[in-house]
Amino acid sequence: MRIIITLIVSFAGITIGYFMLRPQDKSRELPVINPIDLESEMVDSSLLRKGMGHTIGDFEFLDQNGRKTGLKDVKGKVFVAEYFFTTCGTICPKMNAQMQRVQKAFLQNENVKILSFTVDPDTDTVAQMKQYAEGHGAQYGQWYFLTGKKEALYSLARKSFFVLKPAEAENLGDAGSDFIHTNNFVLVDQQLRIRGYYDGTSTHEVDKLIGDIELLLKAEN
């Protein structure tokens, strides 16, 4: 009987040790988000039924230094995207104060990028974006402020990041508006897949975002 108990205890110890020591794929804790997972009003009608394989589409805009910056600069990286405008006096200052925290957490980490797209390119010229970027301590090469043609900026928001309601949506809100923005930060992984949405005005939500970025970085190692 004593031998049997000893064997049971030994087996239990080995089993517990195995589960404690084996490598954990932390990225499995994060969903891979596709259009079908989102509210239909946030998804362009051409993508409504897409249930797998969604990735961020190609894009290229001018950054705060007047350089063409786009998908090529974030491929293989973890990045966070937001839409804002420099003259916003309501949620944008809160969002970019939180984005400063994201930058600080991963400062000089070449594997983490931040993309801030304007929704008001008529006002947010390269010079305006540069002034705003400098005022927020943005490290060039890690945090990009992007401007360009409004149609292209909005199309990317509606068909890749799903942060603005499509123009054809029947409900109110963003639908059909020519000047819109959102408080959402979007987390994108190394394969250009959406892994999460976070309230950019919330310290708690951004704490979670920072933790989720760390999970994606660990999963890549």
C-alpha positions in Angstrom: 0.0 0.0 0.0 2.9 2.3 0.9 4.5 1.7 -2.5 1.3 2.5 -4.3 0.9 5.8 -2.4 4.5 6.7 -3.1 4.0 6.0 -6.8 0.9 8.2 -6.9 2.6 11.0 -5.2 5.6 10.8 -7.5 3.4 10.7 -10.6 1.5 13.7 -9.4 4.7 15.6 -8.8 6.0 14.9 -12.2 2.7 15.9 -13.9 2.6 19.2 -12.0 6.2 19.9 -12.8 5.6 19.3 -16.5 2.7 21.7 -16.7 4.7 24.3 -14.7 7.8 24.1 -16.7 6.6 23.5 -20.3 6.7 26.5 -22.6 3.4 28.4 -22.8 2.2 29.9 -26.0 0.8 33.1 -24.4 -0.5 34.4 -27.7 -3.2 31.7 -27.6 -4.9 33.8 -24.9 -5.6 36.5 -27.5 -8.3 36.1 -30.1 -7.6 36.5 -33.8 -10.3 38.9 -34.8 -12.0 38.7 -38.2 -14.9 40.7 -39.7 -17.5 38.1 -38.7 -16.5 38.6 -35.0 -17.4 42.3 -35.0 -20.7 44.2 -35.0 -21.9 44.3 -38.6 -22.3 48.1 -38.5 -18.5 48.4 -38.1 -17.7 46.2 -41.1 -17.8 47.2 -44.8 -20.5 45.2 -46.6 -18.0 43.6 -48.9 -16.3 41.9 -45.8 -19.3 41.1 -43.6 -19.1 37.3 -44.0 -15.3 36.9 -43.8 -14.7 34.5 -40.9 -11.0 33.9 -41.2 -7.8 35.2 -42.8 -8.3 38.9 -42.4 -5.1 41.0 -42.3 -4.4 44.7 -42.5 -4.4 45.8 -46.2 -1.6 47.7 -47.9 -1.2 51.4 -47.2 1.3 54.3 -47.5 0.9 57.8 -46.1 3.3 60.7 -45.2 4.6 60.7 -41.7 5.5 63.6 -39.5 8.9 64.0 -41.3 7.3 63.9 -44.7 8.6 60.4 -45.4 6.4 57.7 -47.0 5.5 55.3 -44.3 3.3 52.3 -44.7 2.7 48.6 -44.3 6.3 47.8 -45.3 7.4 49.5 -42.1 5.4 47.4 -39.7 5.4 44.0 -41.3 6.8 41.4 -38.9 6.3 43.9 -36.0 3.6 44.2 -33.3 1.9 47.6 -33.7 -0.9 49.7 -32.3 -3.1 51.9 -34.5 -5.4 54.8 -33.6 -7.4 57.4 -35.5 -7.4 61.0 -34.1 -6.9 64.6 -35.1 -4.5 67.2 -33.7 -7.1 69.9 -33.0 -9.4 67.6 -31.0 -9.9 68.9 -27.5 -12.0 66.1 -26.1 -10.9 62.5 -26.2 -7.7 62.8 -28.3 -5.5 64.4 -25.6 -6.5 61.5 -23.2 -5.8 58.9 -25.9 -2.4 60.3 -26.8 -1.4 60.6 -23.1 -2.2 56.9 -22.9 -0.3 56.2 -26.1 2.7 57.9 -24.5 2.5 55.2 -21.9 2.6 52.5 -24.6 5.7 54.1 -26.2 7.4 54.4 -22.8 6.7 50.7 -22.0 8.5 49.6 -25.3 10.9 52.5 -25.9 13.6 51.7 -28.4 12.0 48.2 -29.0 12.3 47.8 -32.7 9.6 45.1 -32.7 6.9 47.5 -31.5 5.5 50.4 -33.6 2.7 52.9 -33.1 0.6 54.4 -35.9 -1.5 57.5 -35.4 -3.7 58.2 -38.4 -5.5 61.5 -38.8 -9.2 61.8 -39.7 -8.7 65.5 -40.6 -5.9 65.6 -43.2 -7.0 69.0 -44.5 -5.8 70.5 -41.2 -3.3 67.8 -40.2 -0.5 68.6 -42.7 2.9 67.1 -42.3 4.0 70.2 -40.5 1.1 70.1 -38.1 1.7 66.4 -37.4 5.3 67.0 -36.7 4.5 69.8 -34.2 2.0 67.5 -32.5 4.4 64.5 -32.5 7.2 66.6 -30.9 4.7 67.9 -28.3 4.0 64.3 -27.3 7.6 63.2 -27.2 7.1 60.8 -30.1 10.2 58.8 -30.9 10.6 58.9 -34.7 11.0 55.4 -36.0 8.7 54.0 -33.4 5.7 56.3 -33.3 4.5 57.6 -36.6 1.8 60.3 -37.3 0.3 59.7 -40.7 -1.6 61.9 -43.0 -2.7 61.7 -46.6 -5.8 61.6 -48.8 -9.0 61.4 -46.6 -10.6 58.8 -48.8 -7.6 56.4 -48.4 -7.4 57.1 -44.6 -11.1 56.4 -44.1 -11.1 53.3 -46.4 -8.3 51.8 -44.4 -10.1 52.5 -41.1 -13.3 50.9 -42.4 -11.9 47.9 -44.4 -8.8 47.0 -42.4 -9.0 48.2 -38.8 -12.8 48.4 -38.5 -12.8 51.5 -36.3 -15.2 53.6 -38.3 -18.7 52.7 -39.4 -19.1 52.2 -43.2 -20.6 55.2 -45.1 -23.4 52.9 -46.3 -24.5 52.0 -42.8 -28.1 53.0 -42.1 -27.8 53.8 -38.4 -26.6 57.0 -37.0 -23.2 57.6 -35.4 -20.3 57.5 -37.8 -22.4 56.6 -40.8 -22.1 59.0 -43.7 -20.2 61.5 -41.6 -17.3 63.3 -43.3 -15.5 63.9 -40.0 -15.3 61.1 -37.5 -12.9 59.5 -35.1 -12.9 56.8 -32.4 -11.4 56.1 -29.0 -10.3 52.6 -30.0 -6.7 51.5 -30.1 -6.2 48.4 -32.3 -3.6 45.8 -31.6 -2.1 44.1 -34.6 0.4 41.2 -34.5 3.4 40.2 -36.5 1.2 38.5 -39.1 -0.9 41.7 -39.6 -3.9 40.1 -37.8 -6.1 42.1 -35.4 -5.7 40.7 -31.9 -7.6 43.3 -29.8 -9.5 46.5 -29.3 -8.9 48.8 -26.3 -10.5 52.0 -25.0 -7.6 54.5 -25.5 -9.0 56.9 -22.8 -8.9 54.2 -20.1 -5.8 53.5 -18.0 -7.1 50.1 -17.2 -7.6 49.2 -20.8 -4.2 50.5 -21.9 -2.6 48.5 -19.0 -4.2 45.4 -20.6 -3.0 46.5 -24.1 0.6 46.8 -22.8 0.3 43.3 -21.3 -1.1 41.9 -24.5 1.8 43.4 -26.5 4.2 41.6 -24.2 2.4 38.3 -24.8 2.7 38.7 -28.6 6.4 39.5 -28.2 7.1 36.5 -26.0 5.1 34.2 -28.4 7.5 35.2 -31.2 10.6 34.2 -29.3 
